[in-house]
Amino acid sequence: ALVASAVAAEQVLDLVERGVGDFHFYTMNRADLVFAVCHMIGIRSHEAEAAGSAAA
């Protein structure tokens, strides 16, 4: 699962560098992988952001 997340994150970052700005992920009942990809590319949930700012 870690390899799949890393490869997907690399592909997304490559697409961003090429000008793609919008993405849609199909989770196929594997939301944990999409969550990991989002985390790797710097996208955090609102709950995680709120928890982080509350801890600061």
Biopython code that builds the backbone (N, CA, C, O; Angstrom):
import numpy as np
from Bio.PDB.StructureBuilder import StructureBuilder

atoms = [
    (1, "ALA", "N", (0.830, -1.201, 0.000)),
    (1, "ALA", "CA", (0.000, 0.000, 0.000)),
    (1, "ALA", "C", (0.867, 1.254, 0.000)),
    (1, "ALA", "O", (0.517, 2.257, -0.623)),
    (2, "LEU", "N", (1.994, 1.196, 0.697)),
    (2, "LEU", "CA", (2.877, 2.357, 0.749)),
    (2, "LEU", "C", (3.456, 2.671, -0.628)),
    (2, "LEU", "O", (3.557, 3.836, -1.014)),
    (3, "VAL", "N", (3.833, 1.636, -1.359)),
    (3, "VAL", "CA", (4.385, 1.839, -2.704)),
    (3, "VAL", "C", (3.326, 2.445, -3.620)),
    (3, "VAL", "O", (3.614, 3.371, -4.378)),
    (4, "ALA", "N", (2.115, 1.930, -3.552)),
    (4, "ALA", "CA", (1.031, 2.455, -4.393)),
    (4, "ALA", "C", (0.770, 3.925, -4.083)),
    (4, "ALA", "O", (0.577, 4.728, -4.996)),
    (5, "SER", "N", (0.764, 4.277, -2.815)),
    (5, "SER", "CA", (0.547, 5.671, -2.426)),
    (5, "SER", "C", (1.678, 6.559, -2.925)),
    (5, "SER", "O", (1.436, 7.661, -3.416)),
    (6, "ALA", "N", (2.907, 6.081, -2.800)),
    (6, "ALA", "CA", (4.065, 6.864, -3.235)),
    (6, "ALA", "C", (4.046, 7.083, -4.748)),
    (6, "ALA", "O", (4.335, 8.182, -5.221)),
    (7, "VAL", "N", (3.708, 6.050, -5.496)),
    (7, "VAL", "CA", (3.652, 6.170, -6.962)),
    (7, "VAL", "C", (2.543, 7.138, -7.363)),
    (7, "VAL", "O", (2.747, 7.995, -8.223)),
    (8, "ALA", "N", (1.392, 7.006, -6.754)),
    (8, "ALA", "CA", (0.274, 7.896, -7.081)),
    (8, "ALA", "C", (0.611, 9.343, -6.729)),
    (8, "ALA", "O", (0.310, 10.254, -7.500)),
    (9, "ALA", "N", (1.231, 9.558, -5.573)),
    (9, "ALA", "CA", (1.613, 10.912, -5.172)),
    (9, "ALA", "C", (2.616, 11.499, -6.160)),
    (9, "ALA", "O", (2.522, 12.674, -6.515)),
    (10, "GLU", "N", (3.565, 10.697, -6.601)),
    (10, "GLU", "CA", (4.552, 11.151, -7.584)),
    (10, "GLU", "C", (3.870, 11.551, -8.894)),
    (10, "GLU", "O", (4.231, 12.556, -9.507)),
    (11, "GLN", "N", (2.890, 10.761, -9.314)),
    (11, "GLN", "CA", (2.169, 11.075, -10.549)),
    (11, "GLN", "C", (1.384, 12.375, -10.412)),
    (11, "GLN", "O", (1.371, 13.195, -11.330)),
    (12, "VAL", "N", (0.735, 12.563, -9.275)),
    (12, "VAL", "CA", (-0.038, 13.786, -9.051)),
    (12, "VAL", "C", (0.888, 14.999, -9.075)),
    (12, "VAL", "O", (0.584, 15.997, -9.728)),
    (13, "LEU", "N", (2.010, 14.918, -8.371)),
    (13, "LEU", "CA", (2.942, 16.043, -8.339)),
    (13, "LEU", "C", (3.496, 16.349, -9.728)),
    (13, "LEU", "O", (3.711, 17.513, -10.068)),
    (14, "ASP", "N", (3.729, 15.316, -10.528)),
    (14, "ASP", "CA", (4.186, 15.520, -11.899)),
    (14, "ASP", "C", (3.118, 16.250, -12.711)),
    (14, "ASP", "O", (3.429, 17.165, -13.474)),
    (15, "LEU", "N", (1.873, 15.847, -12.547)),
    (15, "LEU", "CA", (0.780, 16.510, -13.263)),
    (15, "LEU", "C", (0.623, 17.964, -12.824)),
    (15, "LEU", "O", (0.340, 18.834, -13.647)),
    (16, "VAL", "N", (0.804, 18.230, -11.534)),
    (16, "VAL", "CA", (0.730, 19.604, -11.030)),
    (16, "VAL", "C", (1.812, 20.451, -11.693)),
    (16, "VAL", "O", (1.555, 21.578, -12.116)),
    (17, "GLU", "N", (3.018, 19.904, -11.780)),
    (17, "GLU", "CA", (4.117, 20.629, -12.435)),
    (17, "GLU", "C", (3.812, 20.920, -13.901)),
    (17, "GLU", "O", (4.322, 21.888, -14.465)),
    (18, "ARG", "N", (2.988, 20.088, -14.509)),
    (18, "ARG", "CA", (2.636, 20.266, -15.922)),
    (18, "ARG", "C", (1.380, 21.116, -16.110)),
    (18, "ARG", "O", (0.898, 21.280, -17.230)),
    (19, "GLY", "N", (0.850, 21.657, -15.007)),
    (19, "GLY", "CA", (-0.259, 22.591, -15.112)),
    (19, "GLY", "C", (-1.631, 22.062, -14.754)),
    (19, "GLY", "O", (-2.607, 22.810, -14.802)),
    (20, "VAL", "N", (-1.732, 20.799, -14.399)),
    (20, "VAL", "CA", (-3.035, 20.250, -14.006)),
    (20, "VAL", "C", (-3.327, 20.708, -12.577)),
    (20, "VAL", "O", (-2.482, 20.574, -11.693)),
    (21, "GLY", "N", (-4.517, 21.244, -12.357)),
    (21, "GLY", "CA", (-4.833, 21.786, -11.047)),
    (21, "GLY", "C", (-5.967, 21.099, -10.316)),
    (21, "GLY", "O", (-6.158, 21.332, -9.122)),
    (22, "ASP", "N", (-6.714, 20.269, -10.992)),
    (22, "ASP", "CA", (-7.866, 19.618, -10.370)),
    (22, "ASP", "C", (-7.752, 18.113, -10.529)),
    (22, "ASP", "O", (-7.364, 17.607, -11.583)),
    (23, "PHE", "N", (-8.100, 17.408, -9.459)),
    (23, "PHE", "CA", (-8.008, 15.949, -9.463)),
    (23, "PHE", "C", (-9.251, 15.349, -8.833)),
    (23, "PHE", "O", (-9.884, 15.956, -7.969)),
    (24, "HIS", "N", (-9.584, 14.175, -9.270)),
    (24, "HIS", "CA", (-10.680, 13.409, -8.683)),
    (24, "HIS", "C", (-10.164, 11.992, -8.480)),
    (24, "HIS", "O", (-9.725, 11.341, -9.428)),
    (25, "PHE", "N", (-10.220, 11.524, -7.252)),
    (25, "PHE", "CA", (-9.742, 10.180, -6.940)),
    (25, "PHE", "C", (-10.930, 9.250, -6.710)),
    (25, "PHE", "O", (-11.846, 9.583, -5.958)),
    (26, "TYR", "N", (-10.913, 8.115, -7.342)),
    (26, "TYR", "CA", (-11.885, 7.062, -7.069)),
    (26, "TYR", "C", (-11.278, 6.170, -5.996)),
    (26, "TYR", "O", (-10.194, 5.618, -6.190)),
    (27, "THR", "N", (-11.961, 6.024, -4.870)),
    (27, "THR", "CA", (-11.382, 5.277, -3.755)),
    (27, "THR", "C", (-11.516, 3.771, -3.909)),
    (27, "THR", "O", (-10.693, 3.020, -3.386)),
    (28, "MET", "N", (-12.542, 3.321, -4.618)),
    (28, "MET", "CA", (-12.757, 1.877, -4.807)),
    (28, "MET", "C", (-12.643, 1.119, -3.472)),
    (28, "MET", "O", (-12.013, 0.064, -3.388)),
    (29, "ASN", "N", (-13.266, 1.686, -2.444)),
    (29, "ASN", "CA", (-13.260, 1.114, -1.090)),
    (29, "ASN", "C", (-11.862, 1.050, -0.484)),
    (29, "ASN", "O", (-11.610, 0.243, 0.410)),
    (30, "ARG", "N", (-10.961, 1.889, -0.961)),
    (30, "ARG", "CA", (-9.605, 1.965, -0.422)),
    (30, "ARG", "C", (-9.295, 3.418, -0.057)),
    (30, "ARG", "O", (-8.283, 3.976, -0.482)),
    (31, "ALA", "N", (-10.167, 4.008, 0.722)),
    (31, "ALA", "CA", (-10.011, 5.411, 1.087)),
    (31, "ALA", "C", (-8.693, 5.669, 1.803)),
    (31, "ALA", "O", (-8.161, 6.778, 1.743)),
    (32, "ASP", "N", (-8.160, 4.651, 2.480)),
    (32, "ASP", "CA", (-6.885, 4.821, 3.181)),
    (32, "ASP", "C", (-5.753, 5.166, 2.215)),
    (32, "ASP", "O", (-4.866, 5.949, 2.556)),
    (33, "LEU", "N", (-5.775, 4.592, 1.020)),
    (33, "LEU", "CA", (-4.743, 4.903, 0.028)),
    (33, "LEU", "C", (-4.867, 6.344, -0.466)),
    (33, "LEU", "O", (-3.864, 7.044, -0.600)),
    (34, "VAL", "N", (-6.082, 6.779, -0.733)),
    (34, "VAL", "CA", (-6.291, 8.148, -1.197)),
    (34, "VAL", "C", (-5.938, 9.133, -0.089)),
    (34, "VAL", "O", (-5.359, 10.186, -0.357)),
    (35, "PHE", "N", (-6.281, 8.802, 1.142)),
    (35, "PHE", "CA", (-5.914, 9.646, 2.274)),
    (35, "PHE", "C", (-4.397, 9.782, 2.357)),
    (35, "PHE", "O", (-3.883, 10.877, 2.586)),
    (36, "ALA", "N", (-3.681, 8.676, 2.171)),
    (36, "ALA", "CA", (-2.215, 8.698, 2.214)),
    (36, "ALA", "C", (-1.646, 9.546, 1.084)),
    (36, "ALA", "O", (-0.710, 10.316, 1.300)),
    (37, "VAL", "N", (-2.201, 9.413, -0.117)),
    (37, "VAL", "CA", (-1.734, 10.217, -1.253)),
    (37, "VAL", "C", (-1.932, 11.700, -0.950)),
    (37, "VAL", "O", (-1.021, 12.504, -1.147)),
    (38, "CYS", "N", (-3.102, 12.053, -0.478)),
    (38, "CYS", "CA", (-3.378, 13.452, -0.155)),
    (38, "CYS", "C", (-2.414, 13.967, 0.906)),
    (38, "CYS", "O", (-1.914, 15.087, 0.806)),
    (39, "HIS", "N", (-2.158, 13.162, 1.906)),
    (39, "HIS", "CA", (-1.223, 13.546, 2.963)),
    (39, "HIS", "C", (0.176, 13.759, 2.382)),
    (39, "HIS", "O", (0.862, 14.714, 2.747)),
    (40, "MET", "N", (0.595, 12.880, 1.491)),
    (40, "MET", "CA", (1.936, 12.971, 0.889)),
    (40, "MET", "C", (2.108, 14.224, 0.036)),
    (40, "MET", "O", (3.206, 14.776, -0.039)),
    (41, "ILE", "N", (1.040, 14.673, -0.604)),
    (41, "ILE", "CA", (1.161, 15.845, -1.472)),
    (41, "ILE", "C", (0.786, 17.135, -0.746)),
    (41, "ILE", "O", (0.760, 18.205, -1.355)),
    (42, "GLY", "N", (0.498, 17.040, 0.545)),
    (42, "GLY", "CA", (0.278, 18.231, 1.350)),
    (42, "GLY", "C", (-1.156, 18.660, 1.535)),
    (42, "GLY", "O", (-1.414, 19.761, 2.020)),
    (43, "ILE", "N", (-2.093, 17.815, 1.161)),
    (43, "ILE", "CA", (-3.507, 18.130, 1.366)),
    (43, "ILE", "C", (-3.939, 17.499, 2.680)),
    (43, "ILE", "O", (-3.802, 16.292, 2.881)),
    (44, "ARG", "N", (-4.462, 18.330, 3.569)),
    (44, "ARG", "CA", (-4.895, 17.842, 4.876)),
    (44, "ARG", "C", (-6.390, 18.100, 5.036)),
    (44, "ARG", "O", (-6.944, 19.018, 4.430)),
    (45, "SER", "N", (-7.027, 17.284, 5.853)),
    (45, "SER", "CA", (-8.451, 17.484, 6.120)),
    (45, "SER", "C", (-8.630, 18.704, 7.019)),
    (45, "SER", "O", (-7.697, 19.113, 7.711)),
    (46, "HIS", "N", (-9.804, 19.271, 7.008)),
    (46, "HIS", "CA", (-10.092, 20.421, 7.862)),
    (46, "HIS", "C", (-9.948, 20.044, 9.330)),
    (46, "HIS", "O", (-9.508, 20.865, 10.135)),
    (47, "GLU", "N", (-10.314, 18.813, 9.693)),
    (47, "GLU", "CA", (-10.195, 18.365, 11.071)),
    (47, "GLU", "C", (-8.732, 18.321, 11.499)),
    (47, "GLU", "O", (-8.402, 18.724, 12.614)),
    (48, "ALA", "N", (-7.858, 17.840, 10.629)),
    (48, "ALA", "CA", (-6.432, 17.764, 10.948)),
    (48, "ALA", "C", (-5.838, 19.164, 11.081)),
    (48, "ALA", "O", (-5.008, 19.408, 11.957)),
    (49, "GLU", "N", (-6.263, 20.086, 10.211)),
    (49, "GLU", "CA", (-5.775, 21.458, 10.290)),
    (49, "GLU", "C", (-6.220, 22.104, 11.597)),
    (49, "GLU", "O", (-5.439, 22.800, 12.246)),
    (50, "ALA", "N", (-7.475, 21.873, 11.982)),
    (50, "ALA", "CA", (-7.997, 22.450, 13.216)),
    (50, "ALA", "C", (-7.266, 21.883, 14.426)),
    (50, "ALA", "O", (-6.949, 22.618, 15.361)),
    (51, "ALA", "N", (-7.000, 20.591, 14.413)),
    (51, "ALA", "CA", (-6.287, 19.967, 15.525)),
    (51, "ALA", "C", (-4.862, 20.500, 15.606)),
    (51, "ALA", "O", (-4.343, 20.721, 16.699)),
    (52, "GLY", "N", (-4.234, 20.707, 14.465)),
    (52, "GLY", "CA", (-2.871, 21.227, 14.435)),
    (52, "GLY", "C", (-2.792, 22.650, 14.948)),
    (52, "GLY", "O", (-1.860, 22.992, 15.676)),
    (53, "SER", "N", (-3.756, 23.491, 14.581)),
    (53, "SER", "CA", (-3.726, 24.877, 15.036)),
    (53, "SER", "C", (-4.115, 24.982, 16.504)),
    (53, "SER", "O", (-3.673, 25.902, 17.192)),
    (54, "ALA", "N", (-4.934, 24.058, 16.996)),
    (54, "ALA", "CA", (-5.306, 24.062, 18.406)),
    (54, "ALA", "C", (-4.128, 23.650, 19.275)),
    (54, "ALA", "O", (-4.014, 24.096, 20.417)),
    (55, "ALA", "N", (-3.250, 22.801, 18.746)),
    (55, "ALA", "CA", (-2.092, 22.333, 19.505)),
    (55, "ALA", "C", (-0.991, 23.388, 19.540)),
    (55, "ALA", "O", (-0.125, 23.348, 20.414)),
    (56, "ALA", "N", (-1.016, 24.328, 18.601)),
    (56, "ALA", "CA", (0.064, 25.337, 18.512)),
    (56, "ALA", "C", (-0.094, 26.449, 19.505)),
    (56, "ALA", "O", (0.731, 27.361, 19.548)),
]
sb = StructureBuilder()
sb.init_structure("model")
sb.init_model(0)
sb.init_chain("A")
sb.init_seg("    ")
for serial, (resi, resn, name, xyz) in enumerate(atoms, 1):
    if name == "N":
        sb.init_residue(resn, " ", resi, " ")
    sb.init_atom(name, np.array(xyz, "f"), 0.0, 1.0, " ", f" {name:<3s}", serial, name[0])
structure = sb.get_structure()
